[in-house]
């Protein structure tokens, strides 16, 4: 190796050592941090949840000091007994009609013998009682935290103290829940059904015997880490760890069975420490102060200034300007038949010219027949119901005929898009007028055109503002067809907005006489939503 390569190796080695110490430090601090909070909580599930955090700290400690297979082994055994504890806690909560406060439990040992036995097995495994799964994995990590290459006295001491706390808080829950007299006279506890009992028994067996799977875990992970896991043996340290676990159990029994009247006295004596742990080191309060409350304040400011005074004002102003333009352009509604006839003829000429221009471009034709007709109807007088009905039925029928032509002209042997039409719309932004049809969208187009004819025919008896109603129906049909045929994202969005706006205005003009029509419109709009996914794709 060159001197440069050697220097890189040394730097990498130093960084590896530093990072591993950091991981181990985070692990032991997490273990003791979560363990202390679990000692004073009253929610049975919350105590077990904090225990999970604490045991994850042990796993990180194992990774940091280099005993990777022990970390994975503890992950496996922890899954056994922690799943057992959570399920047993759920059995208790189920029996007490949803109660989770251990201060309102007690005396369940005889009422729920199976749940009691399985919870006790899980608690013993979590506490590291000899021959349980937790004993083999957790005690091995504690021993390695002193003897491993990256281990030291500080890691071992913190892990040992956490082991004692773990045994204390889980048996605090056990004694408060199952031993003594019931503290919920109104509850009627009962053993859980077989569907809950069988998983408890299965997990209890694994929590007891899972520790004997350690050699299999070592052999399985040896190819990954390149070596067999080294197991340390130290009778003194093993005895101390065992005493710590049993001492935690004994302390819980002493406080919650023998000297329960002294618990409140101890809370008063250690009130500052108790309040700190009960409030979880005020992490939630600090988080609210630093994150939640400023976020709410920013949100309130944005709602008042940006939304109400900015966006809402802009939208309202646009609406006002549109209304003003509409008022000024109302001269088209002159009441003169000649003017209406002239406008009608002009519109028909425009449509015919467009048809000639798009003579062989059928996809554009099927979209713009209803759209241009809807635009032309705006310039027709509201009282000219005969012309409005003819225009609406004619446009819908023409659209249906074009869709049927597409159905028969479609090449079923061609799996790709057919009748594709491309027009560069905004070249600088790569926005194109791009439409096409495939086997799925073809049937959606035919169905939409058919429902368009049915909807127009059923709305001919509309007495209130027939002109706008027919125009909106045609615009809705054009937007729905465009959604099914659009192959460009921006074009799809334009047709989607046309469909949505038309539908919104149709609902705004709804009367009791429109219920049947609205039912068909909703079906057609629902089809548009499904086609939107296809168009977007």
Secondary structure in CASP SS format (residue, H / E / C, confidence):
PFRMAT SS
TARGET T0000
AUTHOR 0000-0000-0000
METHOD secondary structure of the structure
MODEL  1
X C 1.00
X C 1.00
X H 1.00
X H 1.00
X H 1.00
X H 1.00
X H 1.00
X H 1.00
X H 1.00
X H 1.00
X H 1.00
X H 1.00
X H 1.00
X H 1.00
X H 1.00
X H 1.00
X H 1.00
X H 1.00
X H 1.00
X H 1.00
X H 1.00
X H 1.00
X H 1.00
X H 1.00
X H 1.00
X H 1.00
X H 1.00
X H 1.00
X H 1.00
X H 1.00
X H 1.00
X H 1.00
X H 1.00
X H 1.00
X H 1.00
X H 1.00
X H 1.00
X H 1.00
X C 1.00
X C 1.00
X C 1.00
X C 1.00
X E 1.00
X H 1.00
X H 1.00
X H 1.00
X H 1.00
X H 1.00
X H 1.00
X H 1.00
X H 1.00
X H 1.00
X H 1.00
X H 1.00
X H 1.00
X H 1.00
X H 1.00
X H 1.00
X H 1.00
X H 1.00
X H 1.00
X H 1.00
X H 1.00
X H 1.00
X H 1.00
X C 1.00
X C 1.00
X H 1.00
X H 1.00
X H 1.00
X H 1.00
X H 1.00
X H 1.00
X H 1.00
X H 1.00
X H 1.00
X H 1.00
X H 1.00
X H 1.00
X H 1.00
X H 1.00
X H 1.00
X H 1.00
X H 1.00
X H 1.00
X H 1.00
X H 1.00
X H 1.00
X H 1.00
X H 1.00
X H 1.00
X H 1.00
X H 1.00
X H 1.00
X H 1.00
X C 1.00
X C 1.00
X C 1.00
X C 1.00
X C 1.00
X E 1.00
X H 1.00
X H 1.00
X H 1.00
X C 1.00
X C 1.00
X C 1.00
X C 1.00
X C 1.00
X C 1.00
X C 1.00
X C 1.00
X H 1.00
X H 1.00
X H 1.00
X H 1.00
X H 1.00
X H 1.00
X H 1.00
X H 1.00
X H 1.00
X H 1.00
X H 1.00
X H 1.00
X H 1.00
X H 1.00
X H 1.00
X C 1.00
X C 1.00
X C 1.00
X C 1.00
X C 1.00
X H 1.00
X H 1.00
X H 1.00
X H 1.00
X H 1.00
X H 1.00
X H 1.00
X H 1.00
X H 1.00
X H 1.00
X H 1.00
X H 1.00
X H 1.00
X H 1.00
X H 1.00
X C 1.00
X C 1.00
X C 1.00
X C 1.00
X C 1.00
X H 1.00
X H 1.00
X H 1.00
X H 1.00
X H 1.00
X H 1.00
X H 1.00
X H 1.00
X H 1.00
X H 1.00
X H 1.00
X H 1.00
X H 1.00
X H 1.00
X H 1.00
X H 1.00
X H 1.00
X H 1.00
X H 1.00
X H 1.00
X H 1.00
X H 1.00
X H 1.00
X H 1.00
X H 1.00
X H 1.00
X C 1.00
X C 1.00
X C 1.00
X C 1.00
X C 1.00
X C 1.00
X C 1.00
X C 1.00
X C 1.00
X C 1.00
X C 1.00
X C 1.00
X C 1.00
X C 1.00
X C 1.00
X H 1.00
X H 1.00
X H 1.00
X H 1.00
X H 1.00
X H 1.00
X H 1.00
X H 1.00
X H 1.00
X H 1.00
X H 1.00
X H 1.00
X H 1.00
X H 1.00
X H 1.00
X H 1.00
X H 1.00
X H 1.00
X H 1.00
X H 1.00
X H 1.00
X H 1.00
X H 1.00
X H 1.00
X H 1.00
X H 1.00
X H 1.00
X H 1.00
X H 1.00
X H 1.00
X H 1.00
X H 1.00
X C 1.00
X C 1.00
X C 1.00
X C 1.00
X C 1.00
X C 1.00
X C 1.00
X C 1.00
X C 1.00
X H 1.00
X H 1.00
X H 1.00
X H 1.00
X H 1.00
X H 1.00
X H 1.00
X H 1.00
X H 1.00
X H 1.00
X H 1.00
X H 1.00
X H 1.00
X H 1.00
X H 1.00
X H 1.00
X H 1.00
X H 1.00
X H 1.00
X H 1.00
X H 1.00
X H 1.00
X H 1.00
X H 1.00
X C 1.00
X H 1.00
X H 1.00
X H 1.00
X H 1.00
X H 1.00
X H 1.00
X H 1.00
X H 1.00
X H 1.00
X H 1.00
X C 1.00
X H 1.00
X H 1.00
X H 1.00
X H 1.00
X H 1.00
X H 1.00
X H 1.00
X H 1.00
X C 1.00
X H 1.00
X H 1.00
X H 1.00
X H 1.00
X H 1.00
X H 1.00
X H 1.00
X H 1.00
X H 1.00
X H 1.00
X H 1.00
X H 1.00
X H 1.00
X H 1.00
X H 1.00
X H 1.00
X H 1.00
X H 1.00
X H 1.00
X H 1.00
X H 1.00
X H 1.00
X H 1.00
X H 1.00
X H 1.00
X H 1.00
X H 1.00
X H 1.00
X H 1.00
X H 1.00
X H 1.00
X H 1.00
X H 1.00
X H 1.00
X H 1.00
X H 1.00
X H 1.00
X H 1.00
X H 1.00
X H 1.00
X H 1.00
X H 1.00
X H 1.00
X H 1.00
X H 1.00
X H 1.00
X H 1.00
X H 1.00
X H 1.00
X H 1.00
X H 1.00
X H 1.00
X H 1.00
X C 1.00
X C 1.00
X C 1.00
X C 1.00
X H 1.00
X H 1.00
X H 1.00
X H 1.00
X H 1.00
X H 1.00
X H 1.00
X H 1.00
X H 1.00
X H 1.00
X H 1.00
X H 1.00
X H 1.00
X H 1.00
X H 1.00
X H 1.00
X H 1.00
X H 1.00
X H 1.00
X H 1.00
X H 1.00
X C 1.00
X C 1.00
X C 1.00
X C 1.00
X H 1.00
X H 1.00
X H 1.00
X H 1.00
X H 1.00
X H 1.00
X H 1.00
X H 1.00
X H 1.00
X H 1.00
X H 1.00
X H 1.00
X H 1.00
X H 1.00
X H 1.00
X H 1.00
X C 1.00
X C 1.00
X C 1.00
X C 1.00
X C 1.00
X C 1.00
X C 1.00
X H 1.00
X H 1.00
X H 1.00
X H 1.00
X H 1.00
X H 1.00
X H 1.00
X H 1.00
X H 1.00
X H 1.00
X H 1.00
X H 1.00
X H 1.00
X H 1.00
X H 1.00
X H 1.00
X H 1.00
X H 1.00
X H 1.00
X H 1.00
X H 1.00
X H 1.00
X H 1.00
X H 1.00
X H 1.00
X C 1.00
X C 1.00
X C 1.00
X C 1.00
X C 1.00
X C 1.00
X C 1.00
X C 1.00
X E 1.00
X E 1.00
X E 1.00
X E 1.00
X E 1.00
X E 1.00
X E 1.00
X E 1.00
X E 1.00
X H 1.00
X H 1.00
X H 1.00
X C 1.00
X E 1.00
X E 1.00
X E 1.00
X E 1.00
X E 1.00
X E 1.00
X E 1.00
X C 1.00
X H 1.00
X H 1.00
X H 1.00
X H 1.00
X H 1.00
X H 1.00
X H 1.00
X H 1.00
X H 1.00
X H 1.00
X H 1.00
X H 1.00
X H 1.00
X H 1.00
X H 1.00
X H 1.00
X H 1.00
X H 1.00
X H 1.00
X H 1.00
X C 1.00
X C 1.00
X C 1.00
X C 1.00
X C 1.00
X C 1.00
X C 1.00
X H 1.00
X H 1.00
X H 1.00
X H 1.00
X H 1.00
X H 1.00
X H 1.00
X H 1.00
X H 1.00
X H 1.00
X H 1.00
X H 1.00
X H 1.00
X H 1.00
X H 1.00
X H 1.00
X H 1.00
X H 1.00
X H 1.00
X H 1.00
X E 1.00
X C 1.00
X C 1.00
X H 1.00
X H 1.00
X H 1.00
X H 1.00
X H 1.00
X H 1.00
X H 1.00
X H 1.00
X H 1.00
X H 1.00
X H 1.00
X H 1.00
X H 1.00
X H 1.00
X H 1.00
X H 1.00
X H 1.00
X H 1.00
X H 1.00
X H 1.00
X C 1.00
X C 1.00
X C 1.00
X H 1.00
X H 1.00
X H 1.00
X H 1.00
X H 1.00
X H 1.00
X H 1.00
X H 1.00
X H 1.00
X H 1.00
X H 1.00
X H 1.00
X H 1.00
X H 1.00
X H 1.00
X H 1.00
X H 1.00
X H 1.00
X H 1.00
X H 1.00
X H 1.00
X H 1.00
X H 1.00
X H 1.00
X H 1.00
X C 1.00
END
